[in-house]
Amino acid sequence: MELNQHAPDFSLPGTDGNTYQLSDFNDAETLVISFTCNHCPNVTDSDEVTRETADKFAAKGVRFVRINANSKQIHPDDNFDHMVSRMEEHNFL
């Protein structure tokens, strides 16, 4: 996607038990969508920086959504149950 291009709609389960669609974030002045996973050290090592950045910009209307787009067939640890456990362990819910 190009910068400032509209994101395609989605309907995805969240690790908090809710299902989210793009329209759930209409109140955000800026929406940052990034991709995450459980197996990649570059991703997992940046979790706290991502949290700090999201917290820093929340008051300015910036919302962050992270999507695990990896295949559990390729990386079994990227399955949904492992993602839920990881989010709970690191208090990302």
C-alpha positions in Angstrom: 0.0 0.0 0.0 1.0 3.6 -0.6 1.3 6.1 2.2 -2.1 7.7 3.0 -4.0 5.0 1.0 -7.1 3.6 2.6 -6.7 0.2 4.2 -8.9 -2.6 3.0 -11.6 -3.6 5.4 -11.0 -6.6 7.7 -12.7 -8.7 10.3 -10.2 -10.4 12.6 -10.3 -12.0 16.0 -8.4 -10.1 18.7 -6.4 -11.7 21.4 -8.9 -10.1 23.9 -11.7 -12.3 22.6 -13.3 -9.6 20.5 -13.6 -9.4 16.7 -12.3 -6.2 15.1 -13.1 -4.5 11.8 -11.4 -1.5 10.3 -14.5 0.6 11.1 -13.9 0.0 14.9 -11.0 2.5 14.6 -12.9 5.3 12.9 -12.3 7.5 15.9 -8.5 7.4 15.4 -7.0 10.5 13.9 -4.2 8.2 12.7 -4.3 4.5 12.6 -1.0 2.5 12.5 -1.3 -1.1 11.3 1.8 -3.2 11.8 2.4 -6.9 11.5 3.6 -9.1 14.3 4.4 -12.7 15.1 5.6 -14.9 17.9 8.7 -16.5 16.4 10.8 -13.6 15.0 13.3 -12.1 17.5 13.2 -8.8 15.6 9.5 -8.5 16.3 9.5 -9.8 19.9 12.5 -7.7 20.8 10.7 -4.5 19.7 7.5 -5.2 21.7 8.3 -2.8 24.5 9.3 0.0 22.1 6.0 -0.5 20.2 4.1 -0.3 23.5 6.0 2.8 24.6 5.3 4.4 21.2 1.6 3.6 21.3 1.4 5.0 24.8 3.3 8.1 23.8 1.0 8.9 20.9 -2.4 7.8 22.3 -3.2 11.3 23.6 -2.7 12.6 20.0 -5.4 10.3 18.6 -3.0 7.7 17.2 -4.2 4.1 17.5 -2.1 1.0 16.9 -3.3 -2.3 15.5 -1.0 -5.3 15.2 -1.9 -8.2 13.0 -0.3 -11.6 13.0 -0.2 -12.6 9.3 2.1 -15.5 9.5 1.1 -19.1 8.8 0.9 -21.6 11.6 1.7 -24.3 9.0 5.1 -22.6 8.5 5.7 -21.4 12.1 3.5 -23.4 14.5 4.3 -21.0 17.3 2.5 -18.3 15.4 -0.9 -19.9 15.9 -3.7 -17.9 17.5 -3.5 -19.7 20.9 0.2 -18.9 21.2 -0.5 -15.3 20.3 -3.1 -15.0 23.0 -0.7 -16.5 25.5 2.0 -14.1 24.5 -0.2 -11.1 24.7 -1.4 -12.1 28.2 2.2 -12.8 29.3 3.3 -9.4 28.3 0.1 -7.6 29.3 -0.6 -6.3 25.8 -4.4 -6.9 26.0 
